[in-house]
Amino acid sequence: MQRLRVEFTTEPFDLDEAPAHAVVAREVIQAAELDAVDVGPFGNTAEGGADAVLTAVDALLRRALGAGATRVSLQVNVIGASGQGREGEK
């Protein structure tokens, strides 16, 4: 099975306080069965098996847009097969 990495941001940005859509998106990713979750103020990254990542991305899009996001930017990369390290290392 493939391993994927997803990187995403939600907009609009608010530098004073995290908007509801950003909080919801982070909660979805942190609650999913993913590896190496890294959340930050300007971008978020998570890795895991293809099914887990794609399920999390679906929930992230639905919930973030429902919470007021006007834009969700994301990138999904294949990083190897299950059982392999980062970027296909053994």
SULFENNOR-V889702 format. One record per backbone hydrogen bond with DSSP energy under -1.0 kcal/mol. CO is the residue of the C=O (numbers start at 0). NH is the residue of the N-H. Records with the same first field share a line. If there is no record, write none. Layout:
CO->NH ; NH
This chain:
0->81
1->49
2->78
3->47
4->76
5->45
6->74
7->43
8->72
10->69 ; 70
18->22
19->23
20->24
21->25
22->26
23->27
24->28
25->29
26->30
27->31
31->33
34->46
37->44
43->7
44->37
45->5
46->34
47->3
48->52
49->53
50->54
51->55
52->56
53->57
54->58
55->59
56->60
57->61
58->62
59->63
60->64
61->65
62->66
63->68
64->67
70->10
72->8
74->6
76->4
78->87
79->2
80->83
84->87
85->88
88->84
